Amino acid sequence: MKKFLIALAVVITIAGIAVVTCPDKQAHKDAIMSVINEKINESVSKDSTEGDEGIALFASSLGSGIVGYVIDNRLTVKNHFVFSTGEINKLDGTSERLSVGVFGHVFTFSKEDLDKAMDGII
């Protein structure tokens, strides 16, 4: 009985920590934007030539701004108490899960999965 009570106390403590540290919408947005900005920078730097650094920087910031606006308006975060999920609502009414957050950290999917999910948005 004593081992059961100790195990129960440990489980309740871990669940309590998960509830308190469950990431919010801003944390999901920041994690998703970080991956998207990385992808945009890779794409712009691959396409730019040596004299185009200013244009590449402008294109990168413009792309980040547009994507950030879309993410702000289309991202829905569902809080499941011990974890949260970030989903993007597409124009056709469907939604794609982009991230999962637990213990204060947001895990996003790969760049390729994010590209596929954002395909119906932008």
N, C-alpha and C positions, 0 to 999 in steps of 0.2 A: 504494500500500500504506500509505503514511504517513497519508493522509486517512482510509482505512478504520479504522486503529488509533485515530486521534483520535475519529472518530465512535463507534466501539465503546466507548471510554473514557467519552465523554459519556453514552451510553445506559446504561452500567453505573452511572455515578454518579447519574443521575436515578432509575434503578430502585432503587438503594440508599437514596436519600433517601426515596423513596415507601414502601419497606418499613419504614424506621425511624419515619416519621411517620404510619403507618397508624392511623386513629382506632379506639378501642376501644368497647366497649358503652356505657360511661358517656358518651362524647362523642356517640354516636348518641342516647342517651336525652335528654341535655341539649338537643340541637338539636330533636328532635321535641317535647319538652315546651315549649320556647320558642314554637313555632308553635301548639301546642294551647292554651297559656295565653293567647296573643294572641287566639285565636279565642274562648275562654271569656270573656275580658274584654270583647271587642266585643259578644258576645251578652248578657252580663249588663248592661252599661252601656246597651245599646239598650232592654232591657226594664225597667230601673229608672226610677222617678220621682224627683223631687227629694228627698223625705224618706226614701228607701230606701237611702242610701249604706252603712249598716252591714250591712243584709241583703245588699246586692249584694256587699260585700267578703267576707262569710261564705260566700255561695253560690260565689263565685269560688274561694276557698281550698278549700272542700269539693270542688268539681269538679276542681280541680287535684290534690288529694290522691287522689281516686278514680282519676283517669286515670293518675296517676303509679304507683299500685299496679298497675294493669292493665298498663301499659307494662313495669314491672319484671318481671312474671311472664310476659308474652306476647312480649316482644321477643327476637328471635334475631339476633345479629350474625355474619355469615359473613366471615371474613378470607380474602381472596384474595391475600395477600402485598403487592401494590402498591396495593390498594384494598379497602374493606370495604363490605358492604351490610347494612342493617338491615331486617329483615322482622318483621311482626307475625303471629303464629299465631292464626288465627280458631278459633272453637269448632267449626265444621264440618270442620276438618282442613285447610283451605286456608291459604295465607299470602299476604300482600300486601307488596310492597317499599315501604318508607317513606322510606328515605334511602340515600345513597351517600357514602362518605367516602374522601378521598384527600388526601395532603400535609397532614395534620393538620386538615383542615376537613371538616365534614359538610354535605352539601347535602340539604335535604329537599324534598319536593314541595309543591305549593301547598296552601293551607288546604282547598280544595274536594276535592282528591285525598285529603288526610288524613281528611276527613270521610267520604268514601266508603270508605276503607280501614278506618276504625274502626267503620263501621256494623255489622259482624258481631261486634264485641267488646263494645260498651257498649250 
